[in-house]
Amino acid sequence: MSSYKAPVRDMQFVLNEVMQAESLLTSMPDTEEVNAELINAILEEGARVAETLLAPINRSGDEEGCQFEAGEVRTPKGFREAYATFAEGGWIGLSGDVEYGGQGMPKVLAVCFEEMIMAANSSFALYAVLTAGASLAVARHATDELKQAYLPKLYSGEWAATMCLTEPHAGTDLGIIKSRAEPQDDGSYLLTGTKIFITGGEHDLTDNIIHMVLAKLPDAPAGPRGISLFLVPKYLPDSDGKPGERNALSCGSIEHKMGIKGSATCVMNFDGARAWLVGEVNKGLACMFTMMNYERLTIGLQGLGLGDASYQTAAAYARERLQGRSPDGPVEADKPADSLLVHPDVRRMLLTMRANTEAARCLSAYVAVQLDTAHFHTDPEARERADKLVALLTPIAKTAFTDKGFEVCVLGQQVLGGHGYVREWGQEQHVRDARIAQIYEGANGIQALDLMGRKVVRDQQGMLDVLVAEIREYLAESHDDALADYLLTLERSLDTLLETTDRVKSEASEQPAAVGAASYPYLELMTLVLYCYMWTRMVEVARREIAAGNPDADFYQSKLYTGEFFLRRLMPEYRALAEEIQAGSESLMAMPPELF
Amino acid sequence: MSSYKAPVRDMQFVLNEVMQAESLLTSMPDTEEVNAELINAILEEGARVAETLLAPINRSGDEEGCQFEAGEVRTPKGFREAYATFAEGGWIGLSGDVEYGGQGMPKVLAVCFEEMIMAANSSFALYAVLTAGASLAVARHATDELKQAYLPKLYSGEWAATMCLTEPHAGTDLGIIKSRAEPQDDGSYLLTGTKIFITGGEHDLTDNIIHMVLAKLPDAPAGPRGISLFLVPKYLPDSDGKPGERNALSCGSIEHKMGIKGSATCVMNFDGARAWLVGEVNKGLACMFTMMNYERLTIGLQGLGLGDASYQTAAAYARERLQGRSPDGPVEADKPADSLLVHPDVRRMLLTMRANTEAARCLSAYVAVQLDTAHFHTDPEARERADKLVALLTPIAKTAFTDKGFEVCVLGQQVLGGHGYVREWGQEQHVRDARIAQIYEGANGIQALDLMGRKVVRDQQGMLDVLVAEIREYLAESHDDALADYLLTLERSLDTLLETTDRVKSEASEQPAAVGAASYPYLELMTLVLYCYMWTRMVEVARREIAAGNPDADFYQSKLYTGEFFLRRLMPEYRALAEEIQAGSESLMAMPPELF
C-alpha cells in the first residue's frame, strides 16, 4: 500500500536554495557544468529510478529474501533484471572518476540519489553503494594496473564489490583479526581467513564480485597498525579482462536477519585466494577508511531515506483515516469521525518525523558540499577547512540520521496503530530495515567515541573550531528579528556545547573513561545544535521567499511550521543532555563486572 | 542461545522488602494465607514453568508462526502440549474467583507470573492472559448462569477467551463500530459483524473459544454510549456443559505481523452468532474496561519482561565478548582484548536497560499492591484510595513499561552489534515482539490522553492528589543523609510535575488542544517522578540491609550502583519534558492538514 515519492522539491530546496550548491559547483573547474538544470535533471531521473524500478520490488524482496544453496545465493525475484537496468543507467559510477568511466558527478547529487534508493529499497541499494564505495578506495589507493583492470567494470555495474572486515571474534576491534596474506613471488598474495556479515558477499546480480579484504602479513605488527588491504576477485580477470579462473574463495552461508532480507549477508571463506595489495603494507585500515567514511554517510542516508518513506505513508494514512473528533468539536460533522490530523498527539508524531527528516536532509547536503569542496576546490585552504568539517561531521551524520531515522520509522508505525504492525502497509518493514543502519558500518556507539575522542578531545587540527567559527559568523551576520528565537536558541545551545566540551576535555586528562562516558549524549547534543543551525537556515530562506511573493508559498510555509515545532518542542532536550554529560563517568564505571 | 532466567530474587525484593506485600496480604481475611513462604513457592514454580515449559518453544514458535487453512489455525509445534500442561498447573485461574474454581491469589503474585511468561514467550502468554482477563469481566459483570457455565472452564484452561473490539474502520474510536446484536425471544442475541486484530480468535489449543464482543443493539444511541458487551462462544455449551453446536462465527484470515508470530491475530466474522449480554445494555464499554484495565497492566508487563530477557542476554554477551581495551589500559593483558564491560558506552546501555527494568518491576508491584488493596481490603477508605491510584497509574504502567521495554530491547540488540541483528541470539525477536505492546490494548498515545485528560485535567476525584500526598509524606519522613540527593531530586521533579499540571489545566480551559498537546511528554514526566520514587525506596532498603550486614550484600550493592546511575544520568530529562510541555499546543496545531 506504500508508494514512495522521492522528495525532489525538498532536495532542490536544500541544495539550490539553502546550500547554494549550484553557485559552488559552477565555480569549480571540475564541476562547472553542474548547473541547476543538470542538478534537476539528475534528481528527476533518479526519482524515476527509485520510484518505478526499485520501490516495486521492495516488499516482495523482503518477503522472499535471499536463498542460499550449494555456495550460491539467489536474490529475490526481479532484483537481477532491475540491477541490470540500474547499472545501464550509469548510476553506480555516478560520482566515479571520469578517467576510468565514472560520471564525475559531485557528492551533493550522490547523497540525494542514495537517499532515494535507500528509501525505495535498502536491500537493493546496498549492492550498489558498496560497489561505489569500493570503487572509491580502489581509485584513491590502488595501482594504475588495478584501477584499469577493475574500475571500469565496477563503475559500469558489470561487477560488484564488497568490504570484508568483520571476523567471528573481531568486529569493532579489527586489531585482532586473524586473516593472513602470504606474499607470492609475482607480487600478489594468497589470502586465508573467514569473514562474517559480508553484505553482498555472494549473489547472482553480476558476473564477478570484487572483495576488499583486511588481512595481516605474516610479519605484521600486532594490533591495528599491522593490517593491510587487499583486492580479491571472485573470478580472476583473464587476458581480455573478462571473468576467468575461479578464485579460492566461497560463501559458507547467509544470515537470517531481522530485515534487509533482500540483501545477502554472507560468511566468506578465503582459502588461499589470490589477492592484490591496495595501498601500502600495514596501512590497510587508513585505505579502508576511504571506503568506510563514504559508506558511513551513505548508511546515514539509509536512516534518513527510510524515515522519509515511513513519513509519507503515515501522513497519507493520517489524512485519510477517520477516527475520533477534534478536541475543539467535530471538524467534519457530516462524516462519522474526523481525520487523525485533528489529534494533537498524532501531529506530534508526524511533526517529530518531519522535523528530524528535513534537518537531516539539509545536513546531508551540507556535508556533501564539504565533500565536494574538499575534492574539487582549487583553493587548498578551502579544501583543508572542508576536510576538517567532513571528519567532524561524518560520525554525526551516520549516527544522528540512523538513530533519528529508526525513531522516525517507529513513530510512522505508531501512527498506523495495528495497521503499522502488520505487513500490508510496509511500515513494519521500514522499522526492520532501518534498524541495521544503527549497527553496521561502525555501531553508533563507536561513531560517538570517534567524535568525542578522535575528533574533539584528542584533535589537534581544530575541527570543531571550524564549525564553531562558521556558526558564530552566521549568528553575527543575522539580524532578522523574526528569526530572533532561532538565533538565540542556536547561540545558547552552541555555548552549552562548548562549555560541555571544555569540561569533558578537562576531565579526560585525569580520567580516561570520561571520554566514553560522555560520548553518546555529546553526539546527541551536537546533533541538536547542528539541526538547529539547519532549521534556522531553512526558515531564513523560507521567510525570504514568502516575503518575495514566491508562488510556491505553501511549500515555504510548511518549513516555517515544521521549524517552529522543532524549535519549541525538540530543542529543549539539549540542556538535559548537557546535564547527563556533566554527571561524569563515576556512576557508569562503579559497578563491578560480575554484578552485571 | 538465549536462556531466560526468571528474576525471582528481584521479585522477592520488590514484593517482600520494598512493598512489604506479605504484611499487607496476611492482614486481609481473603488473602491471609499468602505469607512469604507461599509467595516464594509460587514465584519459584512460576519461574520453572516460564524457563522450562515456555522459553524453549519461543524461538521455534517465532520461526514457524501460526498457519491458517480453511478457517482453522494451527499454532506452532509444541504450543498445544505446553498449553495443556500450563492449564493443568492452574495458572490461568491463578487470581480467579475461588467460588468458580479460581485460585484466588492476589495480583502481586499474578504480575510477577505474567512478567515471567511474557518474558519467556509472549506469543504463548497472550492466549493465557486474554483468557484470564475475559474471566475477570465475566466474574464482575455476567449473570450467575453465565458465570457457572463459563468460569470454571476458563479458569481450568479447558476453554480460552478473546476480546473483540476493533473493526476495519474503528480502532481507537469504538463509538463508530458497526457490529449489531438483535435481541431474541429467549433473552439471547444474534450478533453480526466483522472484528479485526483479534488475538487468539481461532487456534487449536482448547476445545472452545469464548469471545467477548462489543456490538450495538438496533435502537442503541450513537457513539460510545450505545455499546453493549456480549459473550459469544465458538461452540454453544450442550446440556452437559460440553462444547456442542457450532456457533455462526468463523475466522476469515490471520495477519502477517512483525512479531508475536506464534500468536494468532485473526479476522473474526460473526454471522448471526448466538450471543449473551454481559452487564447492562449500552454499558458495554465500562464492562469491557474491567478486562481492558487488566490487560493494560499485563501488556505493560510484556514490555518489562521482554526488556529483562534482552538484558540477560546482553549482559552475558558483554561479560564474555572480548573486544578492544579499557580506556585505562588493558585489564586482561593476557587475553587478546578486554570484555565489553570495560567500555563506558556499553555500560551506559546496560545500566539504562537495568535502571528502567528494575524501576518498572518495582512500580508494577506497587500498582499490584493497590489492586489487591482495592479488591481485598476491609476498610472502604483504603479501597477507595487504592482505586484512585490504580486508575491514575494504569495508563502510565502500560505506556512506560512498553515504551521503555522497547527501548531496552533495542539497546539489548545494540550491545550485541551485528549478532543482535541476526536471529541466532534471540535479541531481534525481543525487539519485534516488544513493539506490539506499544500499539495494542490502546495505543500509547491514547493512554497518555487518558492520563492527562480523564485522570488529571477533568478528574474530580483527586487521583493525583492521593499520589502526591503519599510522596510528600514519604519525603517528610525520610531523613537519611545518604539519600539526600534522591530525596532532593524526587521533591524537585514532583514540584515540576505539579507546576506543569497547573499550567496545562489552566491552558486547557481556554484551548481544548492543550490536553492532547501536553499528554505524551506529561506521561513521560510523571513516569520519571514515579521511577525516581521507586528507586529512592529501593535504595533505602538496600542501604539498610547492607548496614545490617545482610549476607546478600552483592545483590543490594547492585541496587545502589543502578540507582545512582538512574539518578545521575536518566533523571535530568525531566526538565526538558517540562519545557516541551510548556511550549503549548500552538506549534503542533498551526500547520493546515493539507501541508502534512
Interface residues (C-beta under 8 A of the other chain):
Chain A: T166 H169 A170 G171 T172 D173 I176 I196 F197 E255 H256 K257 M258 G259 T265 A315 A318 R319 L322 Q323 G324 P327 D328 P336 A337 S339 L341 H343 P344 D345 V346 R347 R348 M349 L350 L351 F406 V410 Q413 Q414 G417 G418 G420 Y421 V422 R423 E424 E428 V431 R432 R435 I436 Q438 I439 Y440 A443 N444 G445 A448 L449 P512 A513 V515 G516 A517 S519 Y520 D554 Q557 S558 Y561 T562 E564 F565 L567 R568 R569 L570 P572 E573 Y574 R575 A576 L577 E579 E580 A583 G584 S585 E586 S587 L588 M589 A590 M591 P593 E594 L595 F596
Chain B: T166 H169 A170 G171 T172 D173 I176 I196 F197 E255 H256 K257 M258 G259 T265 A315 A318 R319 L322 Q323 G324 P327 D328 P336 A337 S339 L341 H343 P344 D345 V346 R347 R348 M349 L350 L351 F406 V410 Q413 Q414 G417 G418 G420 Y421 V422 R423 E424 E428 V431 R432 R435 I436 Q438 I439 Y440 A443 N444 G445 A448 L449 P512 A513 V515 G516 A517 S519 Y520 D554 Q557 S558 Y561 T562 E564 F565 L567 R568 R569 L570 P572 E573 Y574 R575 A576 L577 E579 E580 A583 G584 S585 E586 S587 L588 M589 A590 M591 P593 E594 L595 F596
